[in-house]
Amino acid sequence: MLYLTRKIGESVIINDNVEVTVVEVRGKSIKLGFTFPPDISVLRREIYERIQEENRAAAASVESVSDILPPSSAAPESKSD
């Protein structure tokens, strides 16, 4: 893990396209500002972990359903006049 010391208004740049700026420091809390392209996702760790757990649960649910269902057969060909 990289540790950096920054003051209010100072930034770090990640991969040439993400900027993290220290906006405010109040007691034990730090407010950070992020500038990043729209195709990048930035999430708080607790939200990220909840999404990952929900994805794992959904995948397990799909796997358990596919274990119960019979194998799908090819769709019958449609006849045209």
Backbone hydrogen bonds in HBPLUS format (Angstrom, degrees):
<---DONOR---> <-ACCEPTOR-->    atom                        ^
c    i                          cat <-CA-CA->   ^        H-A-AA   ^      H-
h    n   atom  resd res      DA  || num        DHA   H-A  angle D-A-AA Bond
n    s   type  num  typ     dist DA aas  dist angle  dist       angle   num
A0010-GLU N   A0007-LYS O   2.90 MM   3  5.46 162.0  1.94 139.6 142.4     1
A0009-GLY N   A0022-VAL O   2.72 MM  13  5.47 178.4  1.72 158.5 159.0     2
A0022-VAL N   A0010-GLU O   3.01 MM  12  5.87 164.5  2.03 170.2 169.7     3
A0012-VAL N   A0020-VAL O   2.86 MM   8  5.35 140.0  2.02 141.8 154.7     4
A0020-VAL N   A0012-VAL O   2.90 MM   8  5.35 163.2  1.93 156.9 162.6     5
A0014-ILE N   A0018-VAL O   2.67 MM   4  4.97 161.8  1.71 150.9 157.0     6
A0017-ASN N   A0014-ILE O   3.22 MM   3  6.31 146.9  2.34 133.3 134.6     7
A0018-VAL N   A0014-ILE O   3.03 MM   4  4.97 141.8  2.18 146.3 154.4     8
A0019-GLU N   A0035-THR O   2.85 MM  16  5.06 163.4  1.88 149.0 154.7     9
A0035-THR N   A0019-GLU O   2.88 MM  16  5.06 154.6  1.95 148.2 154.8    10
A0021-THR N   A0033-GLY O   2.78 MM  12  4.98 164.6  1.81 148.7 154.1    11
A0033-GLY N   A0021-THR O   2.76 MM  12  4.98 160.8  1.79 148.7 155.2    12
A0023-VAL N   A0031-LYS O   2.79 MM   8  5.38 158.9  1.83 155.1 159.3    13
A0024-GLU N   A0031-LYS O   3.26 MM   7  4.91 156.5  2.32 131.0 132.3    14
A0031-LYS N   A0024-GLU O   2.74 MM   7  4.91 169.4  1.75 147.6 151.4    15
A0026-ARG N   A0029-SER O   2.88 MM   3  5.28 168.0  1.89 155.1 159.2    16
A0029-SER N   A0026-ARG O   2.99 MM   3  5.28 162.3  2.02 131.5 132.3    17
A0040-ILE N   A0037-PRO O   3.15 MM   3  5.76 164.3  2.18 122.7 124.3    18
A0047-ILE N   A0044-ARG O   3.05 MM   3  5.39 124.3  2.37 107.6 121.5    19
A0048-TYR N   A0044-ARG O   2.95 MM   4  6.22 165.5  1.97 160.6 165.3    20
A0049-GLU N   A0045-ARG O   2.85 MM   4  6.08 165.3  1.87 159.3 162.4    21
A0050-ARG N   A0046-GLU O   3.13 MM   4  6.19 151.0  2.22 134.2 141.7    22
A0051-ILE N   A0047-ILE O   2.97 MM   4  6.23 160.5  2.01 154.4 159.2    23
A0052-GLN N   A0048-TYR O   2.96 MM   4  6.23 160.4  2.00 151.7 157.2    24
A0053-GLU N   A0049-GLU O   3.00 MM   4  6.19 158.4  2.04 146.6 151.9    25
A0054-GLU N   A0050-ARG O   2.95 MM   4  6.18 160.1  1.99 149.8 155.4    26
A0055-ASN N   A0051-ILE O   2.88 MM   4  6.11 153.3  1.95 149.2 156.9    27
A0056-ARG N   A0052-GLN O   2.94 MM   4  6.23 155.5  2.00 147.9 154.4    28
A0057-ALA N   A0053-GLU O   2.92 MM   4  6.16 158.8  1.96 150.0 155.9    29
A0058-ALA N   A0054-GLU O   2.90 MM   4  6.08 157.7  1.95 146.8 152.9    30
A0059-ALA N   A0055-ASN O   2.93 MM   4  6.11 158.5  1.97 147.9 153.7    31
A0060-ALA N   A0056-ARG O   2.94 MM   4  6.14 157.2  1.99 147.3 153.5    32
A0061-SER N   A0057-ALA O   2.94 MM   4  6.13 149.2  2.04 143.6 152.3    33
A0062-VAL N   A0058-ALA O   2.98 MM   4  6.27 156.3  2.04 149.1 154.7    34
A0063-GLU N   A0059-ALA O   2.97 MM   4  6.21 157.8  2.02 147.4 153.7    35
A0064-SER N   A0060-ALA O   2.94 MM   4  6.16 155.4  2.00 145.7 152.1    36
A0065-VAL N   A0061-SER O   3.00 MM   4  6.20 152.5  2.07 146.7 154.1    37
A0066-SER N   A0062-VAL O   2.94 MM   4  6.13 158.7  1.98 148.7 154.6    38
A0067-ASP N   A0063-GLU O   3.07 MM   4  6.30 133.2  2.30 138.5 150.5    39
A0068-ILE N   A0065-VAL O   3.04 MM   3  5.24 135.5  2.24 101.9 113.9    40
A0069-LEU N   A0065-VAL O   3.09 MM   4  6.36 158.3  2.13 157.2 162.8    41
